[in-house]
Amino acid sequence: MEKDELVKAIARKRKLEPAAVETIINETIAELASPYLFPVPGGKVGFINDNHCTNNCKEKVAISPI
């Protein structure tokens, strides 16, 4: 499914404006992709908004060749 199709489907199902849904999807994609694109030095990889992790909740991610 293409992104624009997904946006339209979610907007229709949830009765939201497509622009609002697209913003949410863009932010979600950025959040999920950020550990692969911007690994944290030292081997730890975490989400951008993960500021309160103190219990080994950041797992190493296998970097796949792109």
matplotlib code that plots the C-alpha trace (Angstrom):
import matplotlib.pyplot as plt

x = [0.0, 1.3, 1.6, -1.1, -3.5, -2.8, -3.3, -6.7, -7.8, -7.0, -8.5, -11.7, -11.9, -11.2, -13.0, -9.8, -8.3, -5.8, -3.2, -3.3, -3.0, -0.1, 1.8, 1.2, 2.4, 5.5, 6.4, 5.9, 8.1, 10.9, 10.7, 11.0, 13.7, 15.9, 17.8, 18.9, 19.8, 21.3, 22.9, 24.0, 27.8, 28.8, 26.6, 23.4, 20.4, 17.3, 14.3, 14.6, 12.1, 13.5, 14.9, 14.0, 15.5, 17.6, 16.8, 18.6, 15.6, 17.7, 18.5, 21.2, 19.9, 21.5, 22.5, 21.4, 23.3, 21.3]
y = [0.0, 3.4, 6.1, 8.3, 5.3, 4.6, 8.3, 8.4, 5.1, 6.1, 9.6, 8.1, 5.4, 7.9, 10.9, 13.0, 15.5, 13.8, 16.5, 15.6, 11.9, 12.5, 14.4, 11.5, 9.0, 11.0, 11.4, 7.7, 6.8, 9.1, 7.7, 4.1, 4.8, 7.1, 4.3, 2.9, 6.2, 7.9, 5.3, 6.6, 6.4, 3.5, 0.8, 1.8, 2.6, 4.1, 6.2, 9.9, 10.5, 7.8, 10.0, 8.0, 4.6, 3.4, -0.4, -1.7, -1.0, 0.1, -2.9, -3.1, -3.1, -5.0, -2.6, -3.9, -3.0, -0.6]
z = [0.0, -0.9, 1.8, 0.2, 0.1, 3.8, 4.7, 2.9, 4.5, 8.0, 7.5, 6.2, 9.0, 11.8, 10.2, 10.4, 8.0, 5.6, 6.4, 10.1, 9.4, 7.1, 9.8, 12.3, 9.7, 8.9, 12.5, 13.1, 10.1, 11.3, 14.8, 13.6, 11.1, 13.3, 15.1, 11.8, 10.3, 13.3, 15.6, 19.0, 19.5, 21.8, 20.3, 22.0, 19.8, 21.1, 20.0, 19.8, 22.6, 24.9, 27.7, 30.7, 29.9, 32.9, 32.8, 29.7, 27.6, 24.6, 22.6, 20.0, 16.4, 13.6, 11.0, 7.6, 4.5, 2.4]

ax = plt.figure().add_subplot(projection="3d")
ax.plot(x, y, z, "-o")
ax.set_aspect("equal")
plt.show()
